[in-house]
Amino acid sequence: MSNPAIINDRLDELQQEWEEKHLKTSLRKMPESQDEFSTVSLKPINRLYTPRDIENIDFERDINFPGMPPYTRGIHPTGYRAKPWTMRQFAGFGSAFDTNQRFKYLLEHGQTGLSTAFDLPTLMGYDSDHPVSEGEVGKCGVAISSREDMEVLFDGIPLDQVTTSMTINAPASMIFAFFLATAERQGVKWRDIGGTLQNDILKEYIAQKEWIYPPRPAMRLITDTFKFTAAEMPRWNSISISGYHIREAGATAAQELAFTLRDGIEYVEYGARVGLDVDEFAPRLSFFFNAHNDFFEEIAKYRAARRIWYRVMTERFKAKNPRSHQLRFHAQTAGVSLTVQQPINNISRVAIQALAAVLGGAQSLHCDGYDEALALPTERAALIALRTQQIIAHETGVVNAVDPLGGSYFVEKLTNELEEEAWEYFRKIDAMGGMVEAIEAGFPQKEIHESAYQYQRAVERDEKVIVGVNAYQMETNELGEANILQIDESVARLQEERLAKLRAQRDKAAAQRALDALKRGAEDPDVNTMPLLIDCARADCTLGEMCDALRPIFGEYQEPDF
């Protein structure tokens, strides 16, 4: 075996020779285009990476083979050679009738999983006919106020034959109750249902700002779903811990990685506090990351995430089940990167971002529609986004090898650096007492605000080019008003009529008994609220009624001034 010292000496000689004989000459003839090169996260990038940059990496400890700890190269030994990722296009607009048709359209064209977008009133726990819902019903997602709406949403779609993801957080337990009551009406057993409930309230306080209750009672609802799904639904992911919205708010890649995984740690700790064994629920935790513009930084982020989570679960929580050690994640291309100017350019952005997610080992993927900077995606845009995934899967050859960029000096160095930055954030948050305490102090919020500000300054100084925005501008607009999906107020009127009819025809006494039982159960910390919420759904209580029943007991969250 060669002596490492001799190899390193020779490497130093070769690099010095390259710099003296080749680099200096090249720079004199053709200077580099800018003083500093950096990622989208404003992370400086060196000109060249060599074996020197990864000399402290131990292959078995830090990289290893696919499907082996620490899972840097992926959780499956064969990558996508057995089957590609789940193509889970995010969809939801207007009424449940409208979205049901979009679901069926996408499934007919090769989509392999459903992902549901809800409108703003639903996300905030209000019925469509509540005064604060006016002007927002069905506009940014589907309006769901009752079990009946949920039944329409999945009409003709057997819930045991397609996996379903629901992007809902503050009222996640209530929407989940509607979903389970719908499955019962279909004759589907809960144990046979696969899918994911986003159910991640911590990132709402950090980034997306759609909350109802304060952190601690909100965490109680989440641990109740952990207990319920662990006992009743072995194929269901009880939470999707989401970095996506953290990144959309302006976080760097390292901040997205750190705050997302530290949220995950918080959920595991809260689950353990209520008496759950880690291996009872950790195998069904999933993650949701952004796929942003900087190709290599994103790939390194996903690889670092798997390695960090393995170390967290084995060292911090002593989990025994290998499934608890494996980070599984969904990715979505970066909505914040889409531009109103020259929107057709967004097709290229989305394709490159999706490719990074695939090379990083995503288990499922959503591609944004090119027109989403203007409105919800049209049918044409949604089909192009789905076809983008299918082209990557079937035409590019990226499924042929597992982790094809593993061993790249640049990628391995970036993976290490992102991991180190995440651990540093963990140390700071642990010193504050945990993620709930850090959120209450405004720590992650302020970190993200500063990063977003610095990036915007870089754009305004033209240090970061956005094609069509601060460079290569054009006056033309490829999309006219007629080509934008517009949701009018007829959806709100339809919802008002349906809710009035539901309240008039239901067993009012049964609905009130279910709500009263929910209130009593919420007052007792030893009672699991999920079965009570399901009873409410069966009794045709509405979303708003269920959420309102808990407001006097749990309180309502008001964000402090930081």
NORMOCOR-V766886 format. One record per backbone hydrogen bond with DSSP energy under -0.5 kcal/mol. NH is the residue of the N-H (numbers start at 1). CO is the residue of the C=O. E is the energy in kcal/mol with one decimal. If there is no record, write none. Layout:
NH_CO_E, NH_CO_E
This chain:
7_3_-2.1, 8_4_-2.7, 9_5_-2.3, 10_6_-2.3, 11_7_-2.2, 12_8_-2.4, 13_9_-2.1, 14_10_-2.6, 15_11_-2.5, 16_12_-2.5, 17_13_-2.4, 18_14_-2.4, 19_15_-2.6, 20_16_-2.5, 21_17_-2.8, 22_18_-1.9, 23_18_-2.7, 24_19_-2.1, 26_22_-2.2, 27_23_-2.7, 28_24_-1.9, 29_25_-1.9, 30_26_-3.1, 39_43_-2.0, 42_39_-2.0, 44_42_-0.6, 45_37_-2.8, 53_50_-1.9, 54_51_-1.1, 55_52_-1.0, 57_54_-1.6, 59_57_-0.6, 62_58_-3.3, 63_58_-0.6, 63_59_-2.1, 64_59_-2.3, 67_74_-2.7, 68_65_-1.8, 71_68_-2.5, 73_63_-0.6, 74_71_-1.6, 79_76_-1.2, 81_78_-2.5, 86_363_-2.6, 88_86_-1.2, 88_365_-1.8, 89_87_-0.8, 91_115_-2.8, 94_138_-2.7, 99_95_-2.1, 100_96_-2.2, 101_97_-1.5, 102_98_-1.6, 103_99_-2.9, 104_100_-2.2, 105_101_-2.1, 106_102_-2.5, 107_103_-2.5, 108_104_-2.3, 109_105_-1.1, 110_107_-1.4, 111_106_-2.5, 112_87_-1.6, 113_87_-1.2, 114_163_-2.6, 115_89_-0.9, 116_165_-2.9, 117_91_-2.2, 118_167_-0.5, 119_142_-2.3, 123_119_-2.3, 124_120_-1.7, 125_122_-1.4, 126_121_-3.0, 130_127_-1.7, 133_130_-1.8, 134_131_-1.3, 136_133_-2.4, 137_133_-0.7, 139_136_-1.5, 140_136_-0.5, 142_117_-2.8, 143_94_-2.0, 144_142_-0.6, 150_146_-1.7, 151_147_-2.4, 152_148_-2.0, 153_149_-2.4, 154_150_-1.6, 155_152_-1.4, 157_154_-2.1, 158_156_-0.5, 161_158_-1.8, 162_158_-0.6, 164_194_-1.5, 165_114_-2.4, 166_196_-2.2, 167_116_-2.1, 168_166_-1.6, 172_169_-1.9, 175_171_-2.3, 176_172_-2.6, 177_173_-1.8, 178_174_-1.9, 179_175_-2.2, 180_176_-2.6, 181_177_-2.3, 182_178_-2.1, 183_179_-2.2, 184_180_-2.0, 185_181_-1.8, 186_182_-1.6, 187_183_-0.7, 187_184_-1.2, 188_183_-2.7, 192_189_-1.7, 193_190_-1.8, 194_159_-0.6, 195_235_-1.0, 196_164_-2.3, 197_237_-2.0, 198_166_-2.5, 198_196_-0.5, 199_168_-2.5, 201_199_-0.9, 204_201_-0.7, 205_201_-1.5, 206_202_-1.6, 207_203_-3.1, 208_203_-1.4, 209_204_-2.6, 211_209_-0.7, 218_214_-2.0, 219_215_-2.4, 220_216_-1.5, 221_217_-1.7, 222_218_-1.5, 223_219_-2.5, 224_220_-2.0, 225_221_-1.5, 226_222_-2.0, 227_223_-2.3, 228_224_-2.4, 229_225_-2.8, 230_226_-2.2, 231_227_-1.5, 232_228_-2.4, 233_229_-2.3, 236_233_-1.6, 237_195_-3.2, 238_236_-0.7, 239_284_-0.7, 240_198_-2.4, 241_239_-0.5, 241_286_-3.0, 242_240_-0.6, 243_241_-0.6, 243_288_-3.3, 244_288_-1.2, 247_243_-2.5, 248_244_-2.3, 249_245_-1.4, 250_247_-1.8, 251_246_-1.5, 256_252_-2.7, 257_253_-2.5, 258_254_-2.8, 259_255_-2.9, 260_256_-1.9, 261_257_-2.1, 262_258_-2.4, 263_259_-1.9, 264_260_-2.0, 265_261_-2.2, 266_262_-1.9, 267_263_-2.3, 268_264_-2.2, 269_265_-2.6, 270_266_-2.5, 271_267_-2.4, 272_268_-2.4, 273_269_-1.9, 274_270_-1.2, 275_272_-1.6, 276_271_-1.9, 280_277_-2.4, 281_277_-0.8, 281_278_-1.0, 282_278_-3.0, 284_281_-1.7, 285_282_-1.8, 286_239_-1.8, 287_328_-2.2, 288_241_-2.4, 289_330_-2.7, 291_332_-2.2, 292_290_-0.6, 295_293_-1.1, 298_294_-2.3, 299_295_-1.7, 300_296_-2.5, 301_297_-1.9, 302_298_-2.0, 303_299_-1.9, 304_300_-2.7, 305_301_-2.3, 306_302_-1.7, 307_303_-1.6, 308_304_-2.8, 309_305_-2.5, 310_306_-2.0, 311_307_-1.9, 312_308_-2.8, 313_309_-2.7, 314_310_-2.1, 315_311_-2.5, 316_311_-0.7, 316_312_-1.7, 317_312_-1.5, 319_313_-2.9, 324_321_-1.8, 325_321_-0.7, 325_322_-0.8, 326_322_-0.7, 326_323_-0.5, 327_325_-0.6, 328_326_-0.6, 330_287_-2.7, 331_364_-2.0, 332_289_-1.7, 333_366_-1.8, 334_291_-1.7, 335_333_-0.8, 337_334_-1.2, 338_335_-1.4, 343_340_-0.7, 345_342_-2.2, 346_343_-1.7, 347_344_-1.6, 348_344_-0.6, 348_345_-0.7, 349_345_-1.8, 350_346_-2.7, 351_347_-2.0, 352_348_-2.1, 353_349_-2.5, 354_350_-2.7, 355_351_-2.0, 356_352_-1.9, 357_353_-1.9, 358_354_-2.1, 359_355_-2.7, 360_356_-1.5, 361_358_-1.5, 362_357_-2.0, 363_329_-2.7, 364_329_-1.1, 365_86_-2.3, 366_331_-2.1, 372_369_-1.7, 374_371_-1.8, 375_371_-1.7, 382_378_-2.5, 383_379_-2.1, 384_380_-2.2, 385_381_-2.2, 386_382_-2.0, 387_383_-2.9, 388_384_-1.9, 389_385_-1.3, 390_386_-2.0, 391_387_-2.6, 392_388_-2.1, 393_389_-2.4, 394_390_-2.3, 395_391_-2.7, 396_391_-0.9, 396_392_-0.6, 398_392_-0.5, 400_397_-1.4, 404_401_-0.5, 406_403_-2.0, 408_405_-2.1, 412_408_-2.9, 413_409_-1.9, 414_410_-2.6, 415_411_-2.5, 416_412_-2.1, 417_413_-2.5, 418_414_-2.6, 419_415_-2.0, 420_416_-2.5, 421_417_-2.3, 422_418_-2.1, 423_419_-2.4, 424_420_-1.8, 425_421_-1.8, 426_422_-2.3, 427_423_-2.2, 428_424_-1.7, 429_425_-2.5, 430_426_-3.0, 431_427_-1.8, 432_428_-0.9, 432_429_-0.6, 433_429_-0.6, 433_430_-1.2, 434_429_-1.8, 438_434_-2.0, 439_435_-2.7, 440_436_-2.4, 441_437_-1.5, 442_438_-0.5, 442_439_-1.2, 443_438_-2.4, 446_442_-2.3, 447_443_-2.1, 448_444_-2.3, 449_445_-2.4, 450_446_-2.1, 451_447_-1.8, 452_448_-2.8, 453_449_-2.1, 454_450_-2.3, 455_451_-2.2, 456_452_-2.3, 457_453_-2.2, 458_454_-1.8, 459_455_-2.1, 460_456_-2.5, 461_457_-1.9, 462_459_-1.7, 463_458_-2.6, 464_458_-1.3, 467_465_-0.5, 468_471_-3.6, 469_466_-2.5, 470_466_-1.7, 471_466_-0.8, 480_478_-0.6, 483_480_-1.4, 484_481_-1.6, 485_376_-0.7, 486_484_-0.6, 488_486_-0.6, 491_488_-1.2, 493_489_-1.9, 494_490_-2.4, 495_491_-2.4, 496_492_-2.4, 497_493_-2.2, 498_494_-2.4, 499_495_-2.6, 500_496_-2.2, 501_497_-2.1, 502_498_-2.4, 503_499_-2.5, 504_500_-1.7, 505_501_-1.9, 506_502_-1.9, 508_506_-1.1, 511_507_-2.4, 512_508_-2.3, 513_509_-2.5, 514_510_-2.1, 515_511_-2.0, 516_512_-2.6, 517_513_-2.3, 518_514_-1.9, 519_515_-2.2, 520_516_-2.3, 521_517_-2.5, 522_518_-2.4, 523_519_-1.3, 524_520_-0.6, 524_521_-1.1, 525_523_-0.7, 527_524_-2.1, 529_527_-0.5, 532_528_-0.6, 533_529_-2.4, 534_530_-2.4, 535_531_-1.9, 536_532_-1.8, 537_533_-2.3, 538_534_-2.6, 539_535_-1.7, 540_537_-1.6, 541_536_-2.6, 543_145_-2.4, 546_542_-2.1, 547_543_-2.5, 548_544_-2.7, 549_545_-1.7, 550_546_-0.8, 550_547_-0.8, 551_547_-1.0, 552_548_-0.8, 554_550_-3.2, 555_550_-0.5, 555_551_-2.5, 557_212_-2.2, 562_560_-0.5
